[in-house]
């Protein structure tokens, strides 16, 4: 099933990003310390539903004006390339200035992106206008807050970028919520979506016992062992399925 199939993306939107990462680990297709963004890339609005979309990548600078006084690219230029993606865009902006001297986005940019179908924005630069962006319920992930946009201008569009310690290629599938942002390999996206319910049921064995009001240590050990067994069985099936030609 294509990762751009609405049913797959809708399923992924019902899952928190931490559990997405848990399920991805079962495929053993990447090291457990890779593929997700570092803790300094935080959600401005952690209570919003999970963000799921495809990376529309762009680089930017804020410290100094472009040499010729004109930006290489504009927000409309970024939007014009949304149709190259497999689905709804998540704008992924790498700030090339060390430390991000000024804000990389604000309410004008976010309103413009959302109007043309974007479902979120991720950057390693600072934010501003967060109260105004909150009004349109547009998920943004950023590093810090700065009141001025300085000399912010856009550069390359749909080139590989590095944000939060992760290399993000154009059209990469991203998932983000209050837990952070992760990539999902398109080759396993459908299986990740389908495996969630079984993974959650295994975890529920321990969670339900812990919330029962009177668990014993013996019961907790048994529940943990059963959870581990079920998760391992799920992982074995997922790995076998993904290995088929």
C-alpha positions in Angstrom: 0.0 0.0 0.0 1.3 3.4 -0.9 2.4 5.7 1.9 0.5 8.4 0.3 -2.8 6.4 0.6 -5.1 8.5 2.7 -6.0 5.5 4.9 -2.3 4.9 5.8 -1.7 8.5 6.7 -4.9 8.8 8.7 -3.9 5.8 10.7 -0.5 7.3 11.4 -2.3 10.5 12.6 -4.0 8.5 15.4 -0.7 7.3 16.8 1.7 9.3 19.1 5.2 9.8 17.9 6.8 7.9 20.8 4.9 4.7 19.9 5.7 5.2 16.2 9.4 5.1 17.2 8.8 2.0 19.3 7.2 0.2 16.4 9.9 1.3 13.9 12.5 -0.3 16.2 10.9 -3.7 15.6 11.9 -3.6 12.0 15.6 -3.2 12.8 16.2 -1.1 9.7 18.0 1.7 11.5 20.0 2.1 14.8 17.8 3.0 17.8 19.6 6.2 18.2 19.0 7.5 14.7 16.2 8.8 12.6 14.5 11.1 15.2 15.3 14.7 15.9 17.2 15.8 19.0 15.5 17.2 22.1 16.2 20.9 21.2 13.6 20.7 18.4 10.5 21.1 20.4 6.8 21.3 19.7 5.3 24.8 20.2 1.9 23.3 20.6 2.3 19.8 22.2 -1.5 19.4 22.6 -2.2 19.4 18.9 -2.9 16.1 17.1 0.1 14.4 15.5 1.6 15.9 12.4 2.1 13.6 9.4 3.4 14.7 6.1 6.1 14.8 3.5 9.2 17.0 3.8 9.3 20.2 1.7 12.9 21.1 2.4 14.5 24.6 2.3 17.5 26.3 3.7 17.6 29.8 5.2 19.8 32.5 6.8 19.0 35.3 9.2 22.2 36.9 10.3 23.1 38.9 7.2 21.2 40.1 4.1 21.7 38.3 0.8 24.7 39.7 -1.1 22.6 41.2 -3.9 19.9 42.3 -1.6 17.4 39.8 -2.9 16.4 36.4 -1.5 17.3 33.4 -3.7 13.8 31.9 -3.0 10.5 33.1 -1.6 7.6 31.4 0.3 5.6 31.2 -2.9 8.5 29.4 -4.5 8.4 26.8 -1.8 4.7 26.4 -2.1 4.9 26.0 -5.9 6.9 22.8 -5.3 4.4 21.2 -2.9 3.0 19.2 -5.9 6.3 17.3 -6.1 5.5 15.6 -2.8 3.7 12.3 -2.1 1.1 14.1 0.1 0.6 17.0 2.4 3.7 19.1 3.0 5.7 19.5 6.2 8.1 22.4 5.6 11.5 21.5 6.9 13.8 24.5 7.2 17.5 24.3 8.1 18.9 27.6 9.3 22.5 27.8 8.0 23.5 30.5 10.5 25.1 29.0 13.6 22.9 29.6 16.7 20.0 31.0 14.7 20.5 34.7 15.3 16.8 35.6 14.4 13.5 34.0 13.9 13.1 31.8 10.9 9.3 31.8 10.8 6.2 33.7 12.0 2.5 34.1 11.5 2.7 35.4 7.9 4.7 32.4 6.7 2.7 29.8 8.6 -0.6 31.2 7.4 0.7 31.1 3.8 1.9 27.5 4.0 -1.3 26.3 5.7 -3.4 28.0 3.1 -1.8 25.8 0.4 -2.1 22.6 2.2 1.0 22.3 4.5 0.3 20.5 7.7 3.3 21.7 9.7 6.7 23.3 9.9 10.0 22.0 11.4 13.1 24.1 11.8 16.3 24.2 13.8 16.0 28.0 14.0 14.0 30.2 16.4 10.3 31.1 16.2 8.2 34.2 16.7 4.5 35.1 16.6 3.6 31.9 18.5 0.4 33.3 19.9 -0.8 34.2 16.4 0.2 30.9 14.9 -1.6 29.1 17.7 -4.8 30.6 16.5 -4.6 28.7 13.2 -3.6 25.4 15.0 -0.6 24.9 12.7 2.0 22.5 14.2 5.4 24.0 14.4 8.6 22.6 15.9 11.5 24.9 16.5 14.6 25.8 18.7 14.0 28.8 20.8 12.2 32.1 20.4 13.5 35.4 19.0 11.4 38.6 18.6 12.9 39.8 15.3 13.3 38.1 11.9 16.6 39.8 11.3 17.7 39.3 7.7 15.8 36.1 7.2 15.8 34.9 3.6 15.4 31.5 1.9 17.9 29.8 -0.2 17.8 26.2 -1.7 14.5 24.4 -2.1 14.1 20.6 -2.1 17.6 19.8 -1.4 18.7 17.5 1.5 18.9 19.3 4.8 20.0 18.5 8.3 17.7 19.5 11.2 17.8 18.2 14.7 20.6 15.8 13.9 18.6 14.1 11.2 19.3 14.2 7.5 16.0 14.9 5.8 15.6 14.4 2.1 12.8 16.0 0.1 9.6 14.0 0.3 10.7 12.1 3.5 7.8 11.0 5.6 7.7 12.8 9.0 5.7 12.3 12.1 5.7 14.7 15.0 3.8 15.6 18.2 4.6 16.8 21.7 7.2 14.0 22.0 9.3 15.2 19.1 9.7 14.5 15.4 10.8 11.3 13.7 11.2 10.1 10.1 9.4 7.0 8.9 10.8 4.9 6.0 8.1 4.8 3.3 8.8 1.1 2.8 7.4 0.3 6.3 4.9 3.1 6.8 1.8 1.0 6.1 3.0 -1.8 8.3 3.8 0.6 11.1 0.3 2.0 11.0 -1.2 -1.5 11.0 1.0 -2.8 13.8 0.1 -0.1 16.3 -3.0 -1.7 17.7 -1.1 -4.9 18.5 1.8 -3.1 20.0 -0.5 -1.0 22.2 -2.4 -4.1 23.4 0.9 -5.6 24.5 1.8 -2.5 26.5 -1.7 -2.3 28.0 -1.0 -5.6 29.9 1.4 -3.7 32.1 -0.4 -0.4 32.1 -3.7 -1.8 33.1 -2.2 -3.9 35.8 -0.3 -0.8 37.2 -3.5 1.1 37.2 -5.5 -1.6 38.8 -4.9 -0.3 42.3 -3.4 -3.4 43.8 -0.7 -5.0 41.6 1.9 -7.3 43.2 5.5 -7.5 42.1 4.9 -11.1 40.9 2.0 -9.9 38.7 4.1 -7.1 37.4 7.0 -9.4 36.4 4.6 -11.7 34.7 2.9 -8.9 32.8 6.3 -7.5 31.7 7.4 -10.9 30.5 4.2 -11.4 28.5 4.5 -7.9 27.0 8.1 -8.6 25.9 7.0 -11.9 24.4 4.2 -10.4 22.4 6.3 -7.5 21.2 9.1 -9.9 20.1 6.6 -12.0 18.2 5.2 -8.9 16.5 8.7 -7.8 15.6 9.6 -11.2 14.1 6.5 -11.1 11.9 7.1 -7.5 10.8 10.7 -8.3 9.9 9.7 -11.4 8.0 7.1 -9.5 6.1 9.4 -6.6 5.2 12.1 -9.0 4.0 9.8 -10.6 1.4 10.6 -9.5 -2.2 
